[in-house]
Amino acid sequence: MVSGASVGFEGRGSQRSAAEGDSVLAVHPRAFRDELVSSAQWVAEYLANLDQGPVTRRLPSALRRRLGSGGLAEHGGDLFAILDFAEESLAPYPTGNGHPAFFAWINSPPSPAGVIAELLATAINATCGMGEHALMDLERGVIADLARLAGMADTTGGVLTSGGSMANLLCLAAARHWFLERRQALDGPEYDAAHGRLVVYCGAQAHMSVAKAAAVIGIPRSRVRVIATTSDRRMDVAAFAAAVRADLSAGLLPFCAVSNLGSTPTGAIDTPAPITAVCREHGMWHHADGAWGGLGVQVPGWAPAYDGIAEIDSLTVDPHKTLSVPVGCGAALVTDPQRLRAAFGFRASYLDSDENLPWMSEYTFELTRPGTRALALWATLHQLGRSGVAALLEHYDRMAGYLRERITAHPRLDLLACGPLPVVCFRVHGITSHVALAEAVQNRGRAYLATVDYDGDTVLRACICNHRTGTEHIDTLIDEILTTAKELDPDPESGRATAQFA
């Protein structure tokens, strides 16, 4: 095994072919095959035993410095050093989202099919931005599958992305182009006059990437209207409509509304239909951020909240959140995909696509795009099937229901109102700092959860998106919280009436 102290690999002989004229990257086929087998065995064992150790470990400061400082050796090293390096210096210090007792952020573990597919697609190494090859057609197919699973219109197309942030950016850029094109204001003084008056709307529960995407396309925060939510954390549609009317009266140009299909803080869902109605009345685009809950229509208990999903203009979905596709795999789905192409279909003389079958790069900002996304998504959907997708989401729902039951059954825990998705917010009576409590639980290593702002208080938040999470892991989470809370404040009654949730 090599030391985790070095980022470079050197000094233990060479597996390169000795034949004169070989490439510096040439490796003997047998050595390459042996390392692939060893790596595959390690991966299988690693994934099978994720729940045997702590959820995560603190990265030693010395290792952090070594990893961050580089250290490229003068001479190249051997393949076997790569596995040693990953095993000793990377794998022991993960984010933790592979562990079934990880409840902090919405990132699922990789599916077995996805892990295999990533390796295969990496070996094929096709860019899904240009050319005519199978992986690009496969991407078109999985986009169609996602659109059908989401309940969108039959015309829907789109493109895979690195995640929800990029998908939100693409859809907002397409919305801006569509709106300005209709006003004949894509360039010149008409553009200058219109762009400085564009306004986008989102709810108070919107993901931070919405404001970030708006900034990238030139919409400052002062023209991102944050609409208040109702008691159930949904966008207040009446307040939204009033804000649009006020901006129109002020000479501004409302062009896009961004709703939530599963907010990150509480799992709330903005039912699409009434928001779309306001958008249609005023000639606006309705984009739904469904990175977390975009496929929720597959769960019978959630489906009523998705009324009108087929009428929205665009949707963000993150298969790496809910479907266990390896990161990063998001999707920008647009009911009229030509609107994406209108925004991003720049041409060059050295790139000549078929007008009847445009390259995927014409629907996104990227030209060079990994084929791993398409194959990993296809493989995971292949493993699941349509019924498996529903069963997976229903598993998350059941586990969240069990967690809510555990919270309501204990006198020291207080369940807070959230949306229907498997995000659970709660507080512990008598605790002056939920941040300190969460950090203490994390440091114990048996469970991991996060905090979130809830009506001005910082409270505990647990989300479930791991297919291996069972009731025993939720029991562990509750036990760890209560044990840690007792250590921090052994007399909860003293703070029940006056506790300030920091």
BALODREN-79246 format. One record per residue (C-alpha): x, y, z; residue in three letters; residue number from 1. Coordinates in steps of 0.5 Angstrom, whole numbers. Layout:
// BALODREN-79246
PT, east, north, up, res, n
PT, X, Y, Z, ALA, NUM
...
This chain:
// BALODREN-79246
PT, east, north, up, res, n
PT, 0, 0, 0, MET, 1
PT, 2, 7, -1, VAL, 2
PT, 2, 13, 4, SER, 3
PT, -3, 18, 3, GLY, 4
PT, 2, 23, 4, ALA, 5
PT, 3, 23, -3, SER, 6
PT, -1, 26, -8, VAL, 7
PT, 4, 24, -14, GLY, 8
PT, 5, 16, -16, PHE, 9
PT, 13, 14, -16, GLU, 10
PT, 18, 10, -15, GLY, 11
PT, 16, 2, -15, ARG, 12
PT, 17, 0, -22, GLY, 13
PT, 13, 1, -28, SER, 14
PT, 8, -3, -32, GLN, 15
PT, 9, 0, -38, ARG, 16
PT, 10, -4, -44, SER, 17
PT, 18, -4, -46, ALA, 18
PT, 17, -4, -53, ALA, 19
PT, 21, 2, -56, GLU, 20
PT, 16, 7, -59, GLY, 21
PT, 10, 6, -54, ASP, 22
PT, 6, 12, -51, SER, 23
PT, 8, 14, -44, VAL, 24
PT, 1, 12, -43, LEU, 25
PT, 2, 5, -45, ALA, 26
PT, 0, -1, -40, VAL, 27
PT, 1, -8, -41, HIS, 28
PT, -6, -11, -42, PRO, 29
PT, -5, -16, -37, ARG, 30
PT, -3, -11, -32, ALA, 31
PT, -9, -6, -34, PHE, 32
PT, -14, -12, -33, ARG, 33
PT, -11, -14, -26, ASP, 34
PT, -12, -7, -24, GLU, 35
PT, -19, -7, -26, LEU, 36
PT, -21, -13, -23, VAL, 37
PT, -18, -11, -16, SER, 38
PT, -21, -4, -17, SER, 39
PT, -28, -8, -18, ALA, 40
PT, -27, -12, -12, GLN, 41
PT, -25, -6, -8, TRP, 42
PT, -31, -2, -10, VAL, 43
PT, -36, -8, -9, ALA, 44
PT, -33, -9, -2, GLU, 45
PT, -33, -2, 0, TYR, 46
PT, -40, -1, -2, LEU, 47
PT, -43, -7, 1, ALA, 48
PT, -40, -5, 8, ASN, 49
PT, -41, 3, 8, LEU, 50
PT, -46, 2, 14, ASP, 51
PT, -40, -2, 18, GLN, 52
PT, -36, 4, 20, GLY, 53
PT, -38, 12, 22, PRO, 54
PT, -42, 16, 17, VAL, 55
PT, -36, 20, 16, THR, 56
PT, -29, 22, 19, ARG, 57
PT, -26, 29, 20, ARG, 58
PT, -20, 30, 15, LEU, 59
PT, -14, 30, 18, PRO, 60
PT, -11, 37, 17, SER, 61
PT, -4, 34, 15, ALA, 62
PT, -7, 30, 10, LEU, 63
PT, -12, 36, 8, ARG, 64
PT, -5, 40, 7, ARG, 65
PT, -2, 35, 2, ARG, 66
PT, -8, 34, -2, LEU, 67
PT, -9, 41, -3, GLY, 68
PT, -2, 43, -5, SER, 69
PT, -1, 38, -11, GLY, 70
PT, 6, 35, -11, GLY, 71
PT, 7, 32, -18, LEU, 72
PT, 13, 27, -19, ALA, 73
PT, 18, 28, -24, GLU, 74
PT, 17, 21, -26, HIS, 75
PT, 10, 17, -27, GLY, 76
PT, 8, 12, -23, GLY, 77
PT, 4, 5, -23, ASP, 78
PT, -3, 3, -24, LEU, 79
PT, -3, 0, -17, PHE, 80
PT, -2, 6, -13, ALA, 81
PT, -8, 9, -15, ILE, 82
PT, -13, 4, -12, LEU, 83
PT, -8, 5, -6, ASP, 84
PT, -9, 12, -6, PHE, 85
PT, -16, 12, -6, ALA, 86
PT, -17, 7, -1, GLU, 87
PT, -12, 10, 4, GLU, 88
PT, -13, 18, 3, SER, 89
PT, -20, 19, 0, LEU, 90
PT, -25, 13, 2, ALA, 91
PT, -24, 14, 9, PRO, 92
PT, -27, 21, 9, TYR, 93
PT, -33, 21, 5, PRO, 94
PT, -39, 26, 5, THR, 95
PT, -42, 21, 8, GLY, 96
PT, -48, 20, 3, ASN, 97
PT, -47, 13, 2, GLY, 98
PT, -49, 11, 9, HIS, 99
PT, -56, 9, 11, PRO, 100
PT, -55, 14, 17, ALA, 101
PT, -54, 20, 13, PHE, 102
PT, -60, 25, 13, PHE, 103
PT, -56, 31, 12, ALA, 104
PT, -57, 33, 5, TRP, 105
PT, -61, 31, -1, ILE, 106
PT, -55, 26, -5, ASN, 107
PT, -57, 19, -5, SER, 108
PT, -52, 13, -6, PRO, 109
PT, -50, 11, -13, PRO, 110
PT, -54, 5, -15, SER, 111
PT, -50, -2, -17, PRO, 112
PT, -52, -1, -24, ALA, 113
PT, -50, 6, -24, GLY, 114
PT, -43, 5, -22, VAL, 115
PT, -42, -1, -27, ILE, 116
PT, -45, 4, -33, ALA, 117
PT, -40, 10, -30, GLU, 118
PT, -34, 5, -32, LEU, 119
PT, -37, 3, -38, LEU, 120
PT, -38, 10, -41, ALA, 121
PT, -31, 12, -39, THR, 122
PT, -28, 7, -43, ALA, 123
PT, -32, 9, -49, ILE, 124
PT, -31, 16, -47, ASN, 125
PT, -35, 19, -52, ALA, 126
PT, -37, 27, -52, THR, 127
PT, -45, 28, -52, CYS, 128
PT, -44, 34, -55, GLY, 129
PT, -43, 33, -62, MET, 130
PT, -42, 28, -67, GLY, 131
PT, -47, 22, -69, GLU, 132
PT, -46, 16, -64, HIS, 133
PT, -50, 12, -60, ALA, 134
PT, -49, 15, -53, LEU, 135
PT, -52, 22, -55, MET, 136
PT, -58, 18, -58, ASP, 137
PT, -59, 14, -51, LEU, 138
PT, -59, 21, -48, GLU, 139
PT, -65, 23, -52, ARG, 140
PT, -68, 17, -50, GLY, 141
PT, -67, 18, -42, VAL, 142
PT, -69, 25, -43, ILE, 143
PT, -76, 22, -46, ALA, 144
PT, -76, 17, -40, ASP, 145
PT, -75, 22, -35, LEU, 146
PT, -81, 27, -38, ALA, 147
PT, -86, 21, -38, ARG, 148
PT, -84, 19, -31, LEU, 149
PT, -85, 27, -29, ALA, 150
PT, -92, 27, -32, GLY, 151
PT, -90, 33, -37, MET, 152
PT, -93, 34, -44, ALA, 153
PT, -91, 29, -50, ASP, 154
PT, -87, 34, -53, THR, 155
PT, -82, 35, -48, THR, 156
PT, -75, 34, -49, GLY, 157
PT, -68, 37, -46, GLY, 158
PT, -61, 36, -44, VAL, 159
PT, -58, 32, -38, LEU, 160
PT, -54, 37, -34, THR, 161
PT, -49, 36, -28, SER, 162
PT, -54, 38, -23, GLY, 163
PT, -60, 42, -21, GLY, 164
PT, -56, 49, -21, SER, 165
PT, -54, 48, -28, MET, 166
PT, -61, 46, -30, ALA, 167
PT, -64, 52, -27, ASN, 168
PT, -59, 56, -31, LEU, 169
PT, -61, 53, -38, LEU, 170
PT, -68, 54, -37, CYS, 171
PT, -68, 61, -34, LEU, 172
PT, -64, 63, -40, ALA, 173
PT, -69, 59, -45, ALA, 174
PT, -74, 63, -41, ALA, 175
PT, -71, 70, -42, ARG, 176
PT, -69, 68, -50, HIS, 177
PT, -76, 66, -51, TRP, 178
PT, -79, 72, -48, PHE, 179
PT, -74, 77, -51, LEU, 180
PT, -75, 74, -58, GLU, 181
PT, -83, 75, -57, ARG, 182
PT, -82, 82, -56, ARG, 183
PT, -77, 83, -62, GLN, 184
PT, -71, 85, -57, ALA, 185
PT, -66, 80, -57, LEU, 186
PT, -61, 85, -60, ASP, 187
PT, -59, 93, -60, GLY, 188
PT, -63, 98, -57, PRO, 189
PT, -69, 94, -56, GLU, 190
PT, -65, 89, -52, TYR, 191
PT, -62, 94, -48, ASP, 192
PT, -69, 97, -46, ALA, 193
PT, -72, 91, -45, ALA, 194
PT, -67, 87, -41, HIS, 195
PT, -66, 92, -35, GLY, 196
PT, -73, 91, -34, ARG, 197
PT, -74, 84, -33, LEU, 198
PT, -76, 81, -27, VAL, 199
PT, -76, 73, -24, VAL, 200
PT, -81, 71, -19, TYR, 201
PT, -79, 65, -14, CYS, 202
PT, -82, 63, -7, GLY, 203
PT, -79, 64, 0, ALA, 204
PT, -77, 57, 0, GLN, 205
PT, -73, 57, -7, ALA, 206
PT, -66, 54, -8, HIS, 207
PT, -60, 59, -8, MET, 208
PT, -59, 57, -15, SER, 209
PT, -65, 60, -17, VAL, 210
PT, -62, 67, -15, ALA, 211
PT, -55, 65, -18, LYS, 212
PT, -58, 63, -25, ALA, 213
PT, -61, 70, -25, ALA, 214
PT, -55, 73, -24, ALA, 215
PT, -51, 69, -29, VAL, 216
PT, -56, 72, -34, ILE, 217
PT, -56, 79, -32, GLY, 218
PT, -62, 79, -27, ILE, 219
PT, -60, 83, -21, PRO, 220
PT, -62, 81, -14, ARG, 221
PT, -66, 87, -14, SER, 222
PT, -71, 84, -19, ARG, 223
PT, -71, 77, -16, VAL, 224
PT, -78, 78, -13, ARG, 225
PT, -78, 73, -7, VAL, 226
PT, -86, 71, -6, ILE, 227
PT, -88, 70, 1, ALA, 228
PT, -91, 63, 3, THR, 229
PT, -97, 60, 6, THR, 230
PT, -97, 56, 13, SER, 231
PT, -96, 50, 9, ASP, 232
PT, -90, 53, 6, ARG, 233
PT, -92, 54, -1, ARG, 234
PT, -92, 60, -6, MET, 235
PT, -98, 65, -4, ASP, 236
PT, -101, 65, -11, VAL, 237
PT, -105, 71, -9, ALA, 238
PT, -99, 75, -7, ALA, 239
PT, -95, 73, -13, PHE, 240
PT, -100, 75, -18, ALA, 241
PT, -101, 82, -14, ALA, 242
PT, -93, 83, -15, ALA, 243
PT, -93, 81, -22, VAL, 244
PT, -99, 87, -23, ARG, 245
PT, -95, 92, -19, ALA, 246
PT, -89, 91, -23, ASP, 247
PT, -93, 91, -29, LEU, 248
PT, -95, 98, -27, SER, 249
PT, -88, 100, -25, ALA, 250
PT, -86, 99, -33, GLY, 251
PT, -82, 93, -31, LEU, 252
PT, -83, 86, -35, LEU, 253
PT, -84, 80, -31, PRO, 254
PT, -82, 74, -35, PHE, 255
PT, -81, 68, -31, CYS, 256
PT, -84, 65, -25, ALA, 257
PT, -80, 59, -21, VAL, 258
PT, -84, 54, -17, SER, 259
PT, -82, 49, -12, ASN, 260
PT, -83, 41, -13, LEU, 261
PT, -80, 39, -7, GLY, 262
PT, -77, 45, -3, SER, 263
PT, -70, 44, 0, THR, 264
PT, -71, 46, 7, PRO, 265
PT, -78, 43, 8, THR, 266
PT, -80, 39, 2, GLY, 267
PT, -86, 43, 0, ALA, 268
PT, -89, 43, -7, ILE, 269
PT, -92, 49, -10, ASP, 270
PT, -98, 46, -14, THR, 271
PT, -96, 48, -21, PRO, 272
PT, -103, 49, -24, ALA, 273
PT, -105, 56, -21, PRO, 274
PT, -98, 59, -22, ILE, 275
PT, -98, 57, -29, THR, 276
PT, -105, 60, -30, ALA, 277
PT, -102, 67, -27, VAL, 278
PT, -96, 66, -32, CYS, 279
PT, -101, 65, -38, ARG, 280
PT, -105, 71, -36, GLU, 281
PT, -99, 75, -37, HIS, 282
PT, -95, 72, -42, GLY, 283
PT, -89, 69, -37, MET, 284
PT, -85, 63, -37, TRP, 285
PT, -87, 58, -31, HIS, 286
PT, -81, 54, -29, HIS, 287
PT, -81, 49, -24, ALA, 288
PT, -75, 47, -20, ASP, 289
PT, -76, 39, -18, GLY, 290
PT, -69, 37, -17, ALA, 291
PT, -71, 34, -11, TRP, 292
PT, -79, 32, -12, GLY, 293
PT, -79, 33, -20, GLY, 294
PT, -82, 25, -20, LEU, 295
PT, -86, 25, -14, GLY, 296
PT, -93, 24, -19, VAL, 297
PT, -91, 17, -18, GLN, 298
PT, -93, 17, -11, VAL, 299
PT, -100, 16, -10, PRO, 300
PT, -100, 20, -4, GLY, 301
PT, -96, 26, -7, TRP, 302
PT, -99, 26, -14, ALA, 303
PT, -105, 31, -12, PRO, 304
PT, -100, 36, -11, ALA, 305
PT, -97, 36, -18, TYR, 306
PT, -104, 38, -21, ASP, 307
PT, -102, 42, -28, GLY, 308
PT, -95, 39, -29, ILE, 309
PT, -96, 38, -36, ALA, 310
PT, -98, 45, -37, GLU, 311
PT, -91, 48, -34, ILE, 312
PT, -86, 50, -39, ASP, 313
PT, -80, 47, -36, SER, 314
PT, -77, 43, -30, LEU, 315
PT, -71, 41, -27, THR, 316
PT, -70, 34, -24, VAL, 317
PT, -64, 31, -21, ASP, 318
PT, -63, 24, -22, PRO, 319
PT, -57, 24, -17, HIS, 320
PT, -62, 26, -12, LYS, 321
PT, -68, 21, -12, THR, 322
PT, -66, 15, -17, LEU, 323
PT, -59, 14, -14, SER, 324
PT, -56, 16, -21, VAL, 325
PT, -48, 17, -19, PRO, 326
PT, -47, 25, -18, VAL, 327
PT, -47, 29, -22, GLY, 328
PT, -53, 28, -27, CYS, 329
PT, -59, 33, -27, GLY, 330
PT, -64, 34, -33, ALA, 331
PT, -67, 41, -36, ALA, 332
PT, -73, 39, -39, LEU, 333
PT, -77, 43, -43, VAL, 334
PT, -84, 42, -46, THR, 335
PT, -82, 46, -53, ASP, 336
PT, -74, 44, -53, PRO, 337
PT, -74, 48, -59, GLN, 338
PT, -74, 54, -54, ARG, 339
PT, -67, 51, -51, LEU, 340
PT, -64, 50, -58, ARG, 341
PT, -66, 58, -60, ALA, 342
PT, -62, 60, -54, ALA, 343
PT, -56, 56, -54, PHE, 344
PT, -56, 53, -62, GLY, 345
PT, -50, 57, -64, PHE, 346
PT, -46, 54, -70, ARG, 347
PT, -39, 54, -72, ALA, 348
PT, -36, 52, -79, SER, 349
PT, -32, 47, -76, TYR, 350
PT, -38, 44, -73, LEU, 351
PT, -43, 41, -77, ASP, 352
PT, -49, 38, -74, SER, 353
PT, -55, 35, -78, ASP, 354
PT, -61, 40, -78, GLU, 355
PT, -66, 35, -77, ASN, 356
PT, -62, 31, -71, LEU, 357
PT, -59, 37, -68, PRO, 358
PT, -53, 35, -63, TRP, 359
PT, -54, 36, -56, MET, 360
PT, -49, 42, -55, SER, 361
PT, -55, 46, -59, GLU, 362
PT, -59, 45, -52, TYR, 363
PT, -54, 47, -47, THR, 364
PT, -48, 52, -46, PHE, 365
PT, -43, 46, -46, GLU, 366
PT, -40, 43, -52, LEU, 367
PT, -36, 38, -49, THR, 368
PT, -40, 33, -45, ARG, 369
PT, -39, 27, -41, PRO, 370
PT, -43, 20, -44, GLY, 371
PT, -43, 18, -37, THR, 372
PT, -49, 21, -35, ARG, 373
PT, -53, 18, -40, ALA, 374
PT, -51, 11, -39, LEU, 375
PT, -51, 12, -32, ALA, 376
PT, -58, 14, -32, LEU, 377
PT, -60, 9, -37, TRP, 378
PT, -57, 3, -33, ALA, 379
PT, -61, 6, -26, THR, 380
PT, -67, 6, -30, LEU, 381
PT, -66, -1, -33, HIS, 382
PT, -65, -4, -26, GLN, 383
PT, -71, 0, -23, LEU, 384
PT, -76, 0, -29, GLY, 385
PT, -82, 4, -28, ARG, 386
PT, -85, 0, -22, SER, 387
PT, -78, 1, -19, GLY, 388
PT, -78, 8, -19, VAL, 389
PT, -85, 9, -16, ALA, 390
PT, -83, 3, -10, ALA, 391
PT, -76, 7, -9, LEU, 392
PT, -80, 14, -8, LEU, 393
PT, -85, 10, -4, GLU, 394
PT, -79, 7, 1, HIS, 395
PT, -77, 14, 2, TYR, 396
PT, -84, 16, 4, ASP, 397
PT, -85, 11, 9, ARG, 398
PT, -78, 12, 12, MET, 399
PT, -80, 19, 13, ALA, 400
PT, -87, 17, 16, GLY, 401
PT, -83, 13, 21, TYR, 402
PT, -79, 18, 23, LEU, 403
PT, -85, 23, 24, ARG, 404
PT, -88, 18, 28, GLU, 405
PT, -82, 17, 33, ARG, 406
PT, -81, 25, 33, ILE, 407
PT, -89, 26, 35, THR, 408
PT, -88, 20, 40, ALA, 409
PT, -83, 23, 45, HIS, 410
PT, -84, 29, 49, PRO, 411
PT, -78, 32, 48, ARG, 412
PT, -78, 33, 41, LEU, 413
PT, -83, 37, 37, ASP, 414
PT, -85, 36, 30, LEU, 415
PT, -85, 42, 25, LEU, 416
PT, -90, 43, 19, ALA, 417
PT, -87, 41, 13, CYS, 418
PT, -89, 39, 6, GLY, 419
PT, -90, 32, 3, PRO, 420
PT, -84, 30, 1, LEU, 421
PT, -79, 26, 6, PRO, 422
PT, -76, 32, 9, VAL, 423
PT, -77, 32, 16, VAL, 424
PT, -76, 39, 21, CYS, 425
PT, -76, 38, 28, PHE, 426
PT, -73, 41, 35, ARG, 427
PT, -71, 39, 41, VAL, 428
PT, -74, 42, 47, HIS, 429
PT, -69, 45, 52, GLY, 430
PT, -63, 46, 47, ILE, 431
PT, -60, 53, 46, THR, 432
PT, -57, 51, 40, SER, 433
PT, -59, 46, 35, HIS, 434
PT, -53, 47, 31, VAL, 435
PT, -48, 45, 37, ALA, 436
PT, -53, 39, 38, LEU, 437
PT, -52, 37, 30, ALA, 438
PT, -45, 38, 30, GLU, 439
PT, -44, 34, 36, ALA, 440
PT, -49, 28, 33, VAL, 441
PT, -44, 28, 27, GLN, 442
PT, -38, 28, 31, ASN, 443
PT, -40, 22, 34, ARG, 444
PT, -40, 18, 28, GLY, 445
PT, -47, 14, 28, ARG, 446
PT, -51, 19, 25, ALA, 447
PT, -51, 25, 21, TYR, 448
PT, -56, 31, 20, LEU, 449
PT, -56, 38, 19, ALA, 450
PT, -60, 44, 21, THR, 451
PT, -64, 49, 17, VAL, 452
PT, -68, 56, 18, ASP, 453
PT, -75, 55, 20, TYR, 454
PT, -79, 62, 21, ASP, 455
PT, -73, 65, 24, GLY, 456
PT, -71, 59, 28, ASP, 457
PT, -65, 54, 27, THR, 458
PT, -68, 47, 28, VAL, 459
PT, -66, 40, 26, LEU, 460
PT, -67, 37, 19, ARG, 461
PT, -67, 30, 16, ALA, 462
PT, -68, 28, 9, CYS, 463
PT, -69, 21, 7, ILE, 464
PT, -66, 19, 0, CYS, 465
PT, -62, 13, 1, ASN, 466
PT, -65, 6, -1, HIS, 467
PT, -62, 2, 4, ARG, 468
PT, -64, 7, 10, THR, 469
PT, -69, 3, 14, GLY, 470
PT, -72, 4, 21, THR, 471
PT, -66, 1, 25, GLU, 472
PT, -62, 7, 22, HIS, 473
PT, -68, 12, 24, ILE, 474
PT, -68, 9, 31, ASP, 475
PT, -60, 10, 31, THR, 476
PT, -61, 18, 29, LEU, 477
PT, -67, 19, 35, ILE, 478
PT, -62, 15, 40, ASP, 479
PT, -56, 19, 38, GLU, 480
PT, -60, 26, 38, ILE, 481
PT, -63, 24, 45, LEU, 482
PT, -57, 22, 48, THR, 483
PT, -53, 28, 45, THR, 484
PT, -58, 33, 48, ALA, 485
PT, -58, 30, 55, LYS, 486
PT, -51, 31, 55, GLU, 487
PT, -51, 38, 53, LEU, 488
PT, -57, 40, 57, ASP, 489
PT, -59, 34, 62, PRO, 490
PT, -65, 38, 65, ASP, 491
PT, -70, 40, 59, PRO, 492
PT, -75, 42, 63, GLU, 493
PT, -71, 48, 65, SER, 494
PT, -71, 51, 58, GLY, 495
PT, -78, 48, 55, ARG, 496
PT, -81, 55, 56, ALA, 497
PT, -76, 60, 54, THR, 498
PT, -71, 56, 50, ALA, 499
PT, -68, 60, 44, GLN, 500
PT, -67, 56, 38, PHE, 501
PT, -60, 59, 36, ALA, 502
